[in-house]
């Protein structure tokens, strides 16, 4: 068995995220497996994946095979478009196709590349996460105190996160709130997936998504989606459950339609080979000054090009 003591850098982190970062080279699926089986103990007791750790917590881990440094690909230094930066925090505009951190078959992500590009940075941590195929605003902390305060805001739902999503079909304007619990599970291939579940599911987490029609196109709708809870794949699963899966979503979307978009067959002369989900607006209180910070990131060029090629139609009148 292996014993670890959580240091200041691990305080406030979820158990699963802490282990993924600590157990370099161990697949995420295995990390979740040893947590669910009770082989991971926190202060001698069983713990869930979302257990928040505190400095000084004692962890007991089962034997696991970890990759040696030679087996891991070094992250190349890379900077990303900066939307806002000061001595406490950094906000970047993450491109689609880039993971926020290494793991699950990904050698490195945004955080590893930024640390390599900024060797002088004493502290740099992700405050929240975006899916690999989601583009847009990503918040990082440059001080431990900033990380703790910002994560507290996210947990207390005191932040505002709005996404742009393109979905097939005409979204009903009166459908503005999706309040459906979500359940995480592993599929037959060991991949993490999420589904809408019933209120009687003990493992279901209440999840709330607000939806507003931003623009209507022939056969498609551009949505402004604001999440009140930050569950894994929340927007993707909620919209798919409503019958309007996001264009380009390779987990929960229409695979035939996605292929047609990638080949340039869905919209003449336009090839679109990504998920149309973009974190376009972020609002939070500055961890030091308390000032309300509201930032925006324009749609990426490939998303704008696709919208330009789609025939625009008049939006339906608001419901009475």
PAZAPA-4460 file (N, C-alpha, C; in steps of 0.05 Angstrom, whole numbers, plus 32768, in hexadecimal, padded with zeros to 4 digits):
% residues 320
    n_x    n_y    n_z   ca_x   ca_y   ca_z    c_x    c_y    c_z   seq   type   mol
   8011   7FE8   8000   8000   8000   8000   8011   8019   8000     1      X     A
   8006   802E   7FF6   8015   8048   7FF5   8006   805C   8006     2      X     A
   8015   806C   8015   8008   8080   8027   8012   809B   801E     3      X     A
   7FFF   80AE   801D   8005   80CA   8015   7FF8   80DD   8029     4      X     A
   8005   80F3   802D   7FFA   8109   803D   7FF5   8121   802A     5      X     A
   7FDC   812A   802A   7FD5   8141   8019   7FE2   815A   8022     6      X     A
   7FF0   8167   8010   7FFD   8181   8017   7FEB   8198   8010     7      X     A
   7FF6   81B1   8013   7FE7   81C9   800E   7FDE   81CA   7FF1     8      X     A
   7FEE   81C0   7FDE   7FE7   81C1   7FC2   7FCE   81AF   7FBC     9      X     A
   7FC9   819C   7FCD   7FB2   818A   7FC8   7F99   8192   7FD7    10      X     A
   7F9B   81A6   7FE8   7F84   81AE   7FF8   7F6E   81B9   7FE6    11      X     A
   7F56   81B0   7FEA   7F3F   81BA   7FDB   7F3A   81AA   7FC1    12      X     A
   7F4D   8198   7FB9   7F49   8189   7FA1   7F37   8171   7FA6    13      X     A
   7F28   8169   7F91   7F19   8150   7F92   7F2C   8138   7F93    14      X     A
   7F24   8123   7FA0   7F34   810B   7FA3   7F3C   8100   7F87    15      X     A
   7F29   80FE   7F75   7F30   80F2   7F5A   7F44   8103   7F4C    16      X     A
   7F41   811E   7F4C   7F53   812F   7F3E   7F6F   812E   7F4B    17      X     A
   7F70   812C   7F65   7F8A   812B   7F73   7F98   8111   7F6C    18      X     A
   7F8A   80FB   7F6B   7F97   80E1   7F64   7F9F   80E0   7F47    19      X     A
   7F8F   80EB   7F35   7F97   80EB   7F19   7FB2   80FB   7F15    20      X     A
   7FB4   8111   7F24   7FCC   8121   7F22   7FE4   8113   7F30    21      X     A
   7FDE   8105   7F47   7FF3   80F9   7F56   7FFD   80DF   7F4A    22      X     A
   7FEA   80CF   7F40   7FF1   80B4   7F35   7FF6   80B7   7F18    23      X     A
   800C   80C3   7F11   8013   80C8   7EF5   8014   80AE   7EE5    24      X     A
   8006   80AF   7ECE   8006   8098   7EBC   7FF2   8083   7EC2    25      X     A
   7FE3   8086   7ED9   7FCE   8073   7EDF   7FB4   807C   7ED1    26      X     A
   7FA7   806B   7EC1   7F8F   8073   7EB3   7F79   807D   7EC6    27      X     A
   7F6A   8091   7EBE   7F55   809C   7ECE   7F41   8086   7ED6    28      X     A
   7F3C   8074   7EC3   7F28   805F   7EC8   7F31   804E   7EE0    29      X     A
   7F4B   8049   7EE3   7F55   8039   7EF9   7F54   8049   7F13    30      X     A
   7F59   8064   7F11   7F57   8074   7F29   7F3A   8073   7F34    31      X     A
   7F26   8076   7F22   7F0A   8075   7F2B   7F03   805A   7F36    32      X     A
   7F0F   8045   7F2A   7F09   802A   7F33   7F13   8025   7F50    33      X     A
   7F2B   802E   7F56   7F35   8029   7F71   7F27   803A   7F86    34      X     A
   7F1C   8051   7F7D   7F0D   8062   7F90   7EF2   8054   7F96    35      X     A
   7EE4   804C   7F80   7ECA   803F   7F84   7ECB   8025   7F94    36      X     A
   7EE1   8016   7F91   7EE4   7FFD   7F9F   7EEC   8000   7FBC    37      X     A
   7EF2   8019   7FC4   7EF9   801E   7FE0   7F16   8019   7FE6    38      X     A
   7F26   8014   7FD2   7F43   800F   7FD6   7F52   8028   7FDE    39      X     A
   7F46   803F   7FD7   7F52   8059   7FDF   7F45   8061   7FF9    40      X     A
   7F55   8067   800D   7F4B   8070   8027   7F55   808C   802D    41      X     A
   7F44   809D   8037   7F4B   80B8   8040   7F46   80B9   805E    42      X     A
   7F5C   80BD   806D   7F5A   80BD   808A   7F4D   80A3   8094    43      X     A
   7F55   808C   8088   7F4D   8071   808F   7F30   806B   8087    44      X     A
   7F22   807D   807A   7F07   8078   8072   7F03   8078   8054    45      X     A
   7EEE   806B   804A   7EE8   806C   802E   7EE1   8088   8026    46      X     A
   7EE5   808F   800C   7EDF   80AA   8003   7ED5   80A8   7FE6    47      X     A
   7EC5   80BC   7FDE   7EBA   80BD   7FC3   7ECD   80CD   7FB2    48      X     A
   7EC9   80CA   7F97   7EDA   80D8   7F84   7EDA   80F6   7F88    49      X     A
   7EC3   8101   7F91   7EC0   811E   7F93   7EC7   8128   7FB0    50      X     A
   7ED2   8117   7FC1   7EDA   8120   7FDB   7EEF   8136   7FD9    51      X     A
   7EEB   814B   7FE8   7EFE   8161   7FE8   7F14   815C   7FFD    52      X     A
   7F2D   815E   7FF5   7F43   8158   8007   7F4C   8171   8016    53      X     A
   7F58   816D   802D   7F63   8183   803D   7F80   817D   8043    54      X     A
   7F8F   8192   8047   7FAC   818E   804D   7FAE   817D   8067    55      X     A
   7FBF   8169   8065   7FC3   8157   807C   7FB3   813D   807B    56      X     A
   7FA1   813B   8068   7F92   8122   8064   7FA5   810C   805E    57      X     A
   7FA0   80F4   8069   7FB0   80DC   8064   7FA2   80CA   8050    58      X     A
   7FB0   80C4   803A   7FA5   80B3   8026   7FB3   8098   8026    59      X     A
   7FA4   8083   8023   7FAF   8068   801F   7FA7   805E   8004    60      X     A
   7FBA   8056   7FF3   7FB5   804E   7FD8   7FBE   8032   7FD3    61      X     A
   7FB0   8023   7FC2   7FB9   8008   7FBB   7FD1   8009   7FA8    62      X     A
   7FE0   7FF4   7FA5   7FF6   7FF4   7F91   7FEB   7FF8   7F75    63      X     A
   7FF7   800B   7F67   7FF0   8010   7F4B   800A   8014   7F3B    64      X     A
   8009   800C   7F22   8020   8010   7F10   801F   802C   7F04    65      X     A
   8034   803B   7F0A   8036   8056   7EFF   804B   8058   7EE9    66      X     A
   8045   8069   7ED6   8058   806C   7EC0   8072   8078   7EC9    67      X     A
   8088   8070   7EBE   80A1   807D   7EC4   80A4   8096   7EB3    68      X     A
   80B5   80A9   7EBB   80B8   80C1   7EAC   80BE   80BC   7E8E    69      X     A
   80CD   80A6   7E88   80D4   80A1   7E6D   80BB   8099   7E5C    70      X     A
   80A6   8090   7E69   808E   8087   7E5B   807B   809E   7E55    71      X     A
   8080   80B5   7E62   806E   80CC   7E5E   807A   80E1   7E4C    72      X     A
   8069   80EA   7E3A   8072   80FE   7E27   8073   8119   7E35    73      X     A
   808A   8127   7E32   808D   8141   7E3F   807B   8156   7E31    74      X     A
   806E   8167   7E41   805D   817B   7E36   806D   8191   7E29    75      X     A
   8067   8198   7E10   8075   81AE   7E03   806B   81C9   7E0F    76      X     A
   807C   81DD   7E12   8072   81F7   7E1D   805F   8203   7E09    77      X     A
   804A   820E   7E13   8036   821B   7E02   8026   8230   7E11    78      X     A
   8024   8247   7E05   8012   825C   7E10   7FF8   825B   7E01    79      X     A
   7FE3   8265   7E0D   7FC9   8266   7E01   7FBF   8283   7E02    80      X     A
   7FAB   8289   7DF0   7FA1   82A5   7DF0   7F98   82AE   7E0C    81      X     A
   7FA3   82C4   7E16   7F9C   82CD   7E30   7F85   82E1   7E2F    82      X     A
   7F71   82DD   7E3E   7F5A   82EF   7E3F   7F5C   8302   7E56    83      X     A
   7F67   82F8   7E6C   7F6B   8309   7E84   7F82   82FC   7E95    84      X     A
   7F93   830E   7EA0   7FA8   8304   7EB1   7FB0   8319   7EC5    85      X     A
   7FB4   8311   7EDE   7FC0   8322   7EF2   7FD1   8310   7F05    86      X     A
   7FD9   831A   7F1B   7FEB   830B   7F2D   7FDD   82F4   7F3A    87      X     A
   7FC2   82F3   7F3A   7FB3   82DE   7F48   7FA8   82C9   7F35    88      X     A
   7FA2   82D0   7F1C   7F94   82BD   7F0B   7F9B   82C1   7EEE    89      X     A
   7F93   82AD   7EDE   7F97   82AE   7EC1   7F7F   82A2   7EB4    90      X     A
   7F74   82AF   7E9F   7F5E   82A5   7E90   7F67   82A3   7E73    91      X     A
   7F65   828B   7E67   7F6D   8287   7E4C   7F55   827F   7E3B    92      X     A
   7F58   8281   7E21   7F44   8278   7E0E   7F4E   825D   7E02    93      X     A
   7F45   8247   7E0E   7F4F   822D   7E06   7F44   8224   7DEB    94      X     A
   7F55   821B   7DD9   7F4B   8210   7DC0   7F3E   81F5   7DC3    95      X     A
   7F2D   81ED   7DB1   7F21   81D2   7DB1   7F37   81BE   7DAB    96      X     A
   7F34   81A6   7DB5   7F47   8191   7DAF   7F5E   818F   7DC2    97      X     A
   7F60   81A1   7DD6   7F76   81A1   7DE9   7F6A   819A   7E05    98      X     A
   7F74   8185   7E11   7F6C   817E   7E2C   7F76   8192   7E40    99      X     A
   7F68   8195   7E56   7F71   81A8   7E6A   7F88   819D   7E7B   100      X     A
   7F89   8182   7E7C   7FA0   8175   7E8B   7FA4   8159   7E7F   101      X     A
   7FBC   814E   7E85   7FC2   8133   7E7C   7FB3   811E   7E8B   102      X     A
   7FB1   8106   7E7E   7FA3   80F0   7E8A   7F91   80E2   7E76   103      X     A
   7F89   80C9   7E7C   7F77   80BA   7E6A   7F81   80BA   7E4D   104      X     A
   7F9A   80B3   7E49   7FA4   80B1   7E2E   7FAF   80CB   7E23   105      X     A
   7FAD   80E1   7E33   7FB7   80FB   7E2B   7FD0   8101   7E3B   106      X     A
   7FE7   8104   7E2E   8000   8108   7E3C   8001   8122   7E4B   107      X     A
   7FF6   8137   7E3F   7FF7   8151   7E4C   7FE0   8162   7E42   108      X     A
   7FDB   8178   7E50   7FC5   818A   7E49   7FCD   81A7   7E4D   109      X     A
   7FBA   81B8   7E4F   7FBE   81D5   7E52   7FD0   81DB   7E6A   110      X     A
   7FCA   81CF   7E81   7FD8   81D6   7E9A   7FF6   81CE   7E98   111      X     A
   7FFB   81B6   7E8D   8017   81AE   7E8A   8027   81BF   7E77   112      X     A
   8019   81C6   7E61   8027   81D7   7E4D   802C   81F3   7E57   113      X     A
   8019   81FE   7E66   801D   8219   7E71   8033   8219   7E86   114      X     A
   8035   8204   7E96   804A   8203   7EAA   8066   8202   7E9D   115      X     A
   8067   81F3   7E86   8080   81F2   7E78   8087   820D   7E6B   116      X     A
   8072   821B   7E62   8077   8235   7E55   807D   824B   7E6A   117      X     A
   8076   8246   7E83   807A   825A   7E98   8089   824E   7EB0   118      X     A
   80A2   8247   7EAB   80B2   8239   7EC0   80B5   824B   7ED9   119      X     A
   80B2   8265   7ED6   80B5   8277   7EED   809C   8277   7EFF   120      X     A
   8086   826C   7EF5   806D   826D   7F05   8070   825A   7F1D   121      X     A
   806C   8264   7F35   806F   8254   7F4D   8056   8243   7F51   122      X     A
   803F   824C   7F47   8026   823E   7F4B   8014   8242   7F33   123      X     A
   8008   822D   7F28   7FF6   8230   7F12   7FE4   8217   7F12   124      X     A
   7FCA   821B   7F17   7FB7   8205   7F1A   7F9D   820B   7F0C   125      X     A
   7F90   81F7   7F01   7F75   81FA   7EF5   7F61   81FF   7F0B   126      X     A
   7F4F   8213   7F06   7F39   8218   7F19   7F22   8206   7F12   127      X     A
   7F1D   8203   7EF8   7F07   81F1   7EEF   7F11   81E4   7ED5   128      X     A
   7F00   81D5   7EC8   7F08   81C6   7EB1   7EF4   81CA   7E9A   129      X     A
   7EFE   81C5   7E82   7EEE   81C4   7E69   7EF4   81A9   7E5C   130      X     A
   7EE0   819E   7E4F   7EE5   8186   7E3F   7EF9   818C   7E2A   131      X     A
   7F07   8177   7E21   7F1C   817A   7E0D   7F11   8188   7DF4   132      X     A
   7EFA   8180   7DEB   7EEF   818B   7DD2   7EE0   81A5   7DD5   133      X     A
   7EDE   81AF   7DEE   7ED1   81C9   7DF3   7EE6   81DF   7DF2   134      X     A
   7EE0   81F5   7DE4   7EF2   820C   7DE4   7EE8   8221   7DF7   135      X     A
   7EF9   8235   7DFC   7EF0   824C   7E0B   7EFE   8252   7E24   136      X     A
   7EF1   8261   7E36   7EFE   826D   7E4D   7F04   8258   7E62   137      X     A
   7F1E   8258   7E6A   7F28   8246   7E7F   7F37   8256   7E94   138      X     A
   7F2F   8252   7EAD   7F3A   8262   7EC3   7F50   8252   7ED2   139      X     A
   7F67   825E   7ED7   7F7C   8252   7EE6   7F85   8265   7EFC   140      X     A
   7F8E   8259   7F12   7F97   8269   7F29   7FB5   826A   7F2A   141      X     A
   7FC0   8281   7F32   7FDD   8285   7F33   7FE7   8286   7F50   142      X     A
   7FD3   8283   7F63   7FDA   8282   7F7F   7FC7   826E   7F8D   143      X     A
   7FD1   8260   7FA2   7FC1   824D   7FB0   7FA8   825A   7FBC   144      X     A
   7FAB   8272   7FC7   7F94   8280   7FD3   7F7F   8286   7FBE   145      X     A
   7F87   828E   7FA5   7F74   8293   7F90   7F66   827A   7F87   146      X     A
   7F74   8264   7F86   7F68   824A   7F7E   7F52   8243   7F92   147      X     A
   7F58   8245   7FAB   7F44   823D   7FC0   7F2B   824E   7FBE   148      X     A
   7F2F   8268   7FBC   7F18   827B   7FBB   7F07   8277   7FA2   149      X     A
   7F14   8273   7F8C   7F06   8270   7F72   7EF7   8255   7F72   150      X     A
   7F04   8240   7F7C   7EF6   8226   7F7D   7EDE   8227   7F90   151      X     A
   7EE0   8236   7FA5   7EC9   823A   7FB7   7EB2   8247   7FA9   152      X     A
   7EB8   825B   7F98   7EA3   8268   7F88   7E95   8254   7F75   153      X     A
   7EA5   8243   7F68   7E9A   8230   7F55   7E89   821C   7F64   154      X     A
   7E92   8213   7F7B   7E82   81FF   7F8B   7E68   820C   7F95   155      X     A
   7E69   8225   7F9C   7E51   8233   7FA6   7E40   823E   7F90   156      X     A
   7E47   8238   7F77   7E38   8241   7F5F   7E35   825F   7F5E   157      X     A
   7E4B   826D   7F66   7E4B   828A   7F66   7E58   8295   7F4D   158      X     A
   7E5E   8284   7F3A   7E6A   828D   7F21   7E56   828A   7F0A   159      X     A
   7E5C   8297   7EF4   7E4B   8294   7EDD   7E5A   8289   7EC5   160      X     A
   7E52   8273   7EBA   7E5F   8267   7EA3   7E4A   8263   7E8D   161      X     A
   7E4F   8271   7E76   7E3C   826F   7E60   7E4A   8264   7E47   162      X     A
   7E3E   8251   7E3A   7E49   8244   7E23   7E38   8249   7E0A   163      X     A
   7E45   8249   7DF3   7E37   8249   7DD9   7E36   822D   7DCF   164      X     A
   7E1F   8223   7DC7   7E1C   8208   7DBD   7E0A   8208   7DA5   165      X     A
   7E12   81FA   7D90   7E01   81F7   7D78   7DF5   81DB   7D78   166      X     A
   7DDB   81DA   7D76   7DCD   81C0   7D76   7DBB   81BE   7D5E   167      X     A
   7DB6   81A5   7D54   7DA4   81A2   7D3E   7D87   81A5   7D47   168      X     A
   7D76   81AE   7D35   7D5A   81B1   7D3B   7D53   81CD   7D46   169      X     A
   7D3A   81D1   7D4A   7D30   81EB   7D55   7D2B   81E7   7D73   170      X     A
   7D3C   81F4   7D82   7D39   81F2   7D9F   7D20   8202   7DA8   171      X     A
   7D0E   81F6   7DB7   7CF6   8205   7DC0   7CFD   821C   7DD3   172      X     A
   7CF5   8234   7DCC   7CFD   824B   7DDB   7CF3   824A   7DF8   173      X     A
   7CDD   823C   7DFD   7CD3   823B   7E18   7CE2   8227   7E2A   174      X     A
   7CF3   8217   7E1E   7D03   8203   7E2D   7D1C   8211   7E37   175      X     A
   7D1B   821D   7E4E   7D31   822D   7E58   7D41   8221   7E6F   176      X     A
   7D36   820D   7E7C   7D44   8200   7E93   7D44   81E2   7E90   177      X     A
   7D5B   81D6   7E93   7D5D   81B9   7E94   7D67   81B2   7EB0   178      X     A
   7D56   81A5   7EBF   7D5C   819D   7EDB   7D5A   817F   7EDD   179      X     A
   7D70   8171   7ED7   7D6F   8154   7ED6   7D89   8149   7EE2   180      X     A
   7D87   8137   7EF5   7D9F   812C   7F02   7DB0   811B   7EEF   181      X     A
   7DCA   811C   7EF4   7DDD   810E   7EE2   7DEC   80F8   7EF2   182      X     A
   7DF2   80E2   7EE4   7DFF   80CB   7EF0   7E18   80C4   7EE0   183      X     A
   7E2F   80C3   7EED   7E48   80BC   7EDF   7E4C   809E   7EE1   184      X     A
   7E57   8092   7ECB   7E5C   8076   7ECA   7E72   8070   7EB6   185      X     A
   7E7C   8058   7EB6   7E8F   804F   7EA2   7E82   803C   7E8E   186      X     A
   7E86   8041   7E74   7E7A   802F   7E60   7E8B   8016   7E5D   187      X     A
   7E83   8005   7E4A   7E91   7FEC   7E47   7EAE   7FEE   7E40   188      X     A
   7EB6   8005   7E34   7ED2   8009   7E2D   7EE2   8017   7E43   189      X     A
   7ED4   801B   7E5A   7EE2   8029   7E70   7EE2   8047   7E6E   190      X     A
   7ED3   8052   7E5B   7ED2   806F   7E58   7EBD   807B   7E6A   191      X     A
   7EC3   8092   7E75   7EB1   80A0   7E87   7E9A   80AC   7E76   192      X     A
   7E82   80A7   7E7E   7E6B   80B2   7E71   7E57   80BC   7E86   193      X     A
   7E43   80CB   7E7C   7E2F   80D7   7E8E   7E14   80D4   7E81   194      X     A
   7E00   80CF   7E92   7DE4   80CC   7E87   7DD1   80DA   7E9B   195      X     A
   7DBA   80E2   7E90   7DA5   80ED   7EA1   7D98   80D6   7EB0   196      X     A
   7D93   80DA   7EC9   7D88   80C4   7EDA   7D70   80CE   7EE9   197      X     A
   7D63   80BC   7EF8   7D4B   80C4   7F07   7D51   80D0   7F22   198      X     A
   7D3D   80DC   7F2E   7D40   80E9   7F48   7D46   80D5   7F5E   199      X     A
   7D3F   80BB   7F59   7D44   80A7   7F6D   7D60   809A   7F6C   200      X     A
   7D70   80A3   7F59   7D8C   8099   7F57   7D9D   80A6   7F6C   201      X     A
   7DA7   8096   7F7F   7DB8   80A1   7F94   7DD2   80AD   7F8A   202      X     A
   7DDB   80A3   7F73   7DF4   80AE   7F67   7DEF   80C5   7F54   203      X     A
   7DD6   80CC   7F50   7DD0   80E2   7F3E   7DD5   80FD   7F4B   204      X     A
   7DE1   810F   7F3C   7DE6   812A   7F46   7DD4   813E   7F39   205      X     A
   7DC7   814F   7F49   7DB5   8163   7F3D   7DC5   8175   7F2B   206      X     A
   7DBA   817A   7F14   7DC9   818A   7F00   7DB5   819D   7EF2   207      X     A
   7DBD   81B7   7EF1   7DAB   81CB   7EE6   7DB9   81DA   7ED0   208      X     A
   7DAB   81DB   7EB9   7DB6   81E9   7EA2   7DA1   81FD   7E98   209      X     A
   7DA9   8216   7E93   7D97   822A   7E88   7D9D   822E   7E6A   210      X     A
   7D88   822E   7E5A   7D8B   822F   7E3D   7D7B   8246   7E31   211      X     A
   7D88   8255   7E1F   7D7B   826B   7E12   7D83   826B   7DF4   212      X     A
   7D6F   826F   7DE3   7D75   8270   7DC6   7D84   8289   7DBF   213      X     A
   7D9C   8286   7DB3   7DAB   829E   7DAB   7DA6   82A5   7D8E   214      X     A
   7DA2   8291   7D7D   7D9D   8295   7D61   7D91   827C   7D55   215      X     A
   7D80   827F   7D41   7D73   8269   7D34   7D7D   8267   7D17   216      X     A
   7D83   824F   7D0E   7D8D   824A   7CF3   7D7B   8234   7CE7   217      X     A
   7D7D   8231   7CCD   7D6E   821C   7CBF   7D78   8201   7CC9   218      X     A
   7D68   81F3   7CD9   7D6F   81D8   7CE3   7D81   81D8   7CFB   219      X     A
   7D88   81EF   7D06   7D9A   81F0   7D1D   7D93   8208   7D2F   220      X     A
   7D9C   8206   7D48   7D98   821C   7D5C   7DB2   8221   7D6B   221      X     A
   7DBA   823A   7D6C   7DD1   8242   7D7D   7DC6   824A   7D98   222      X     A
   7DD0   823D   7DAD   7DC7   8241   7DC8   7DDB   824F   7DD9   223      X     A
   7DD1   825E   7DEC   7DE1   8268   7E03   7DDA   8256   7E1A   224      X     A
   7DEE   8248   7E25   7DE9   8235   7E3A   7DF9   823D   7E53   225      X     A
   7DEB   8241   7E69   7DF7   8248   7E82   7DF4   8231   7E96   226      X     A
   7E09   8228   7EA2   7E07   8212   7EB5   7E07   821D   7ED2   227      X     A
   7DF4   8213   7EE1   7DF2   821A   7EFD   7E00   8206   7F0F   228      X     A
   7E06   81EE   7F03   7E16   81D9   7F11   7E2B   81D1   7EFD   229      X     A
   7E42   81C9   7F07   7E58   81C2   7EF5   7E5E   81A4   7EF4   230      X     A
   7E4B   8195   7EEA   7E4E   8178   7EE8   7E5E   8170   7ECF   231      X     A
   7E6A   8159   7ED0   7E78   814E   7EB9   7E65   814B   7EA1   232      X     A
   7E6D   8156   7E8A   7E5E   8154   7E71   7E41   815E   7E74   233      X     A
   7E3C   8170   7E87   7E21   8178   7E8D   7E12   8183   7E75   234      X     A
   7E1D   8197   7E67   7E10   81A3   7E50   7E0B   818F   7E3A   235      X     A
   7E1F   817F   7E34   7E1D   816B   7E1F   7E07   8157   7E24   236      X     A
   7E05   814D   7E3D   7DF1   8139   7E43   7DD6   8145   7E45   237      X     A
   7DD3   815C   7E51   7DB9   8169   7E53   7DAD   816F   7E38   238      X     A
   7DBD   817B   7E26   7DB3   8182   7E0C   7DAC   8169   7DFC   239      X     A
   7DBD   8154   7DFE   7DB7   813B   7DF0   7D9D   812E   7DFB   240      X     A
   7D9A   812F   7E15   7D82   8124   7E22   7D69   8133   7E18   241      X     A
   7D6C   814D   7E12   7D55   815D   7E08   7D50   8158   7DEA   242      X     A
   7D60   8147   7DDE   7D5C   8141   7DC2   7D6B   8153   7DAF   243      X     A
   7D7E   8163   7DB9   7D8E   8175   7DA9   7DAB   8173   7DB0   244      X     A
   7DB8   815D   7DA9   7DD4   8159   7DB0   7DE5   816D   7DA1   245      X     A
   7DFB   8176   7DAD   7E0C   818A   7DA2   7E19   8180   7D88   246      X     A
   7E1A   8191   7D74   7E27   818B   7D5B   7E45   8184   7D60   247      X     A
   7E4E   816D   7D57   7E69   8165   7D5A   7E70   8156   7D73   248      X     A
   7E5C   8151   7D84   7E61   8143   7D9D   7E65   8125   7D97   249      X     A
   7E7E   811B   7D9C   7E84   8100   7D94   7E7C   80EC   7DAA   250      X     A
   7E73   80F5   7DC1   7E6A   80E2   7DD6   7E4C   80DF   7DD7   251      X     A
   7E3E   80F5   7DD5   7E21   80F5   7DD9   7E11   80FF   7DC0   252      X     A
   7E1F   8105   7DAB   7E12   8111   7D94   7E09   80FD   7D7E   253      X     A
   7E02   8108   7D68   7DF9   80F9   7D50   7E12   80F3   7D40   254      X     A
   7E1B   80DA   7D41   7E35   80D4   7D34   7E34   80D8   7D16   255      X     A
   7E1D   80D0   7D09   7E1A   80D4   7CEC   7E1B   80F1   7CE4   256      X     A
   7E0D   8102   7CF4   7E0D   811F   7CEF   7E29   812A   7CF3   257      X     A
   7E37   8122   7D08   7E52   812B   7D0D   7E64   8125   7CF6   258      X     A
   7E62   810D   7CEB   7E72   8105   7CD5   7E6D   8116   7CBC   259      X     A
   7E53   811C   7CB8   7E4C   812D   7CA2   7E57   8149   7CA4   260      X     A
   7E58   8153   7CBD   7E64   816D   7CC1   7E82   816C   7CBC   261      X     A
   7E8F   8157   7CC6   7EAC   8155   7CC3   7EB4   8152   7CA5   262      X     A
   7EA3   8146   7C95   7EA8   8143   7C78   7EA0   815B   7C68   263      X     A
   7E92   816E   7C74   7E89   8185   7C65   7E6F   817F   7C56   264      X     A
   7E61   816B   7C5F   7E48   8163   7C51   7E2F   816F   7C5E   265      X     A
   7E30   8175   7C78   7E19   8180   7C86   7E14   819C   7C7D   266      X     A
   7E29   81AC   7C7B   7E27   81C8   7C72   7E3A   81CA   7C5A   267      X     A
   7E30   81D0   7C42   7E41   81D1   7C2A   7E5A   81E2   7C2E   268      X     A
   7E70   81D7   7C26   7E8A   81E5   7C25   7E96   81EC   7C40   269      X     A
   7E8A   81E2   7C56   7E94   81E7   7C71   7E99   81CD   7C7F   270      X     A
   7EB2   81C7   7C86   7EB9   81AF   7C96   7EBB   81B8   7CB3   271      X     A
   7EAC   81AA   7CC4   7EAC   81B1   7CE0   7EB2   8198   7CF0   272      X     A
   7ECA   8196   7CFB   7ED2   817D   7D08   7ED9   8181   7D25   273      X     A
   7EC6   818B   7D35   7ECA   818F   7D52   7EAE   8191   7D5F   274      X     A
   7EAD   8193   7D79   7E94   8197   7D87   7E8E   81B5   7D89   275      X     A
   7E76   81BD   7D82   7E6F   81D9   7D83   7E65   81E0   7D9F   276      X     A
   7E78   81E2   7DB1   7E73   81EA   7DCD   7E8A   81FC   7DD5   277      X     A
   7E84   8215   7DDC   7E98   8229   7DE1   7E91   8238   7DFB   278      X     A
   7EA3   8239   7E0E   7E9F   8247   7E27   7EA4   8265   7E21   279      X     A
   7E8F   8273   7E1D   7E92   828F   7E12   7E92   82A5   7E27   280      X     A
   7E86   829F   7E3E   7E85   82B4   7E53   7E8A   82A7   7E6E   281      X     A
   7E99   82B7   7E7F   7EA0   82AE   7E9A   7E9E   82C5   7EAD   282      X     A
   7E90   82C1   7EC3   7E8D   82D6   7ED7   7E95   82CB   7EF2   283      X     A
   7EA5   82DA   7F01   7EAD   82D2   7F1C   7EB6   82EA   7F2B   284      X     A
   7EB9   82E7   7F46   7EC4   82FC   7F56   7EE2   82F9   7F59   285      X     A
   7EF1   830E   7F55   7F0E   830C   7F57   7F15   8303   7F73   286      X     A
   7F27   82EF   7F75   7F2D   82E3   7F8F   7F3B   82F6   7FA3   287      X     A
   7F47   830B   7F99   7F55   831E   7FAB   7F44   8337   7FAF   288      X     A
   7F3A   8343   7F9A   7F2D   835D   7F9C   7F0F   835B   7FA1   289      X     A
   7F03   8344   7F99   7EE6   8341   7F9B   7ED7   834D   7F84   290      X     A
   7EE6   8359   7F72   7ED9   8366   7F5A   7ECD   8351   7F48   291      X     A
   7EB5   8357   7F3D   7EA9   8345   7F2A   7EB7   8346   7F0F   292      X     A
   7EC1   832F   7F07   7ECF   832D   7EED   7EBD   831E   7EDA   293      X     A
   7EB8   832A   7EC3   7EA8   831D   7EAE   7EB7   831E   7E94   294      X     A
   7EBD   8307   7E89   7ECE   8304   7E71   7EBF   82F6   7E5B   295      X     A
   7EC6   82FC   7E42   7EBA   82EF   7E2B   7ED0   82E6   7E18   296      X     A
   7ECA   82D0   7E0A   7EDC   82C6   7DF4   7ECB   82C2   7DDC   297      X     A
   7ED2   82CF   7DC6   7EC3   82CC   7DAD   7EC4   82B0   7DA3   298      X     A
   7EB0   82A9   7D93   7EAF   828F   7D87   7EC8   828A   7D76   299      X     A
   7ED3   8272   7D76   7EEA   826C   7D64   7EE3   826F   7D47   300      X     A
   7EF7   8274   7D36   7EF2   8279   7D1A   7EE2   8263   7D0C   301      X     A
   7EE8   8249   7D13   7EDA   8234   7D05   7EBC   8233   7D0D   302      X     A
   7EB5   823C   7D25   7E99   823D   7D2D   7E8B   8254   7D1F   303      X     A
   7E99   826B   7D1D   7E8D   8282   7D0F   7E89   827C   7CF2   304      X     A
   7E9C   826E   7CE6   7E99   8266   7CC9   7E81   8254   7CC5   305      X     A
   7E7D   8241   7CD7   7E66   8230   7CD4   7E4C   823F   7CD6   306      X     A
   7E4A   8251   7CEA   7E31   8260   7CED   7E2C   8272   7CD5   307      X     A
   7E41   827D   7CCA   7E3E   828E   7CB2   7E32   827E   7C9B   308      X     A
   7E39   8265   7C99   7E2F   8254   7C83   7E13   8249   7C87   309      X     A
   7E09   824B   7CA0   7DEE   8242   7CA5   7DD9   8257   7CA0   310      X     A
   7DC3   8251   7C92   7DAE   8265   7C8D   7DA1   826E   7CA7   311      X     A
   7DA0   8287   7CAC   7D94   8292   7CC5   7D76   8294   7CC1   312      X     A
   7D67   828E   7CD6   7D4A   8290   7CD5   7D42   82A1   7CED   313      X     A
   7D29   82AC   7CEB   7D1F   82BC   7D00   7D1A   82AB   7D19   314      X     A
   7D22   82B4   7D30   7D1D   82A6   7D48   7CFF   82A6   7D4E   315      X     A
   7CF4   8290   7D5A   7CD8   828F   7D61   7CD2   82A4   7D76   316      X     A
   7CB9   82AF   7D77   7CB2   82C3   7D8B   7CB3   82B6   7DA7   317      X     A
   7CBA   82C7   7DBB   7CBC   82BC   7DD6   7CA0   82B2   7DDF   318      X     A
   7CA0   829E   7DF0   7C86   8293   7DFA   7C77   82A8   7E0A   319      X     A
   7C5D   82A7   7E0A   7C4E   82BB   7E19   7C51   82B7   7E37   320      X     A
***
